[in-house]
Amino acid sequence: IVQARAEVNEEILLRAAERLLEIIGEAATNCSAEFKSRYPAIDWVGIAGLRVVLAHHYHRTQPELIWRFASVDAPLLGARLRH
């Protein structure tokens, strides 16, 4: 039972991370060109592309990449936007 609960919790966290990355991708899509031009080092096309994959091709996603995007790339994005 403990193992099953851990697997369910991990699945819930993975789906939550995917959803948050979708939201970030949607926000990136809706940012103005002027805003994006202030942050040329950010891969706006890649962020939007990730959203498309997550929203429409979810069967192709790899959990280890989702975790990396959520735990490494998203915090870096936030840090870049704050400076």
C-alpha positions in Angstrom: 0.0 0.0 0.0 2.8 2.4 0.8 4.4 1.8 -2.6 1.1 2.3 -4.4 0.5 5.6 -2.5 4.0 6.8 -3.4 3.4 6.0 -7.1 0.1 7.9 -7.0 1.7 10.9 -5.3 4.4 10.9 -7.9 1.9 10.8 -10.7 -0.1 13.6 -9.2 3.1 15.7 -8.8 4.1 15.0 -12.4 0.7 16.0 -13.7 0.8 19.2 -11.6 4.3 20.0 -13.0 3.1 19.4 -16.5 0.1 21.8 -16.0 2.3 24.5 -14.5 4.6 24.2 -17.5 1.6 24.5 -19.8 0.6 27.7 -18.0 4.1 29.1 -18.4 4.1 28.2 -22.1 0.7 29.8 -22.6 2.0 33.0 -20.8 5.1 33.0 -23.0 2.9 32.8 -26.1 0.9 35.8 -25.0 3.8 38.0 -24.1 4.3 41.0 -26.3 7.2 41.2 -28.8 8.4 44.3 -26.8 8.5 42.3 -23.6 10.2 39.4 -25.2 12.8 41.7 -26.7 13.9 42.8 -23.2 14.9 39.2 -22.5 16.6 37.9 -25.7 18.4 35.1 -23.8 15.1 33.4 -23.0 14.0 30.7 -25.5 10.5 32.0 -26.0 9.8 29.7 -29.0 11.0 26.7 -27.0 8.9 27.5 -24.0 5.8 27.9 -26.2 6.7 24.6 -28.0 6.9 22.8 -24.7 3.4 23.9 -24.0 2.2 22.5 -27.3 3.8 19.2 -26.7 2.3 19.0 -23.2 -1.1 20.0 -24.2 -1.4 18.0 -27.4 1.2 15.3 -27.5 1.3 14.2 -23.9 1.9 10.6 -24.9 5.3 11.7 -26.0 6.5 13.4 -22.8 9.2 11.9 -20.8 8.8 12.3 -17.0 12.5 12.9 -16.4 12.4 15.9 -18.8 9.3 17.3 -17.1 11.0 17.1 -13.7 14.1 18.8 -15.1 12.0 21.6 -16.7 10.0 22.1 -13.5 12.9 21.9 -11.1 15.7 23.5 -13.0 14.6 25.4 -16.1 11.5 27.1 -14.6 13.3 28.5 -11.6 16.0 29.8 -13.9 13.4 31.4 -16.1 11.9 33.1 -13.0 15.3 34.3 -11.9 16.0 35.8 -15.3 12.7 37.6 -15.4 13.2 39.1 -12.0 16.5 40.7 -12.9 
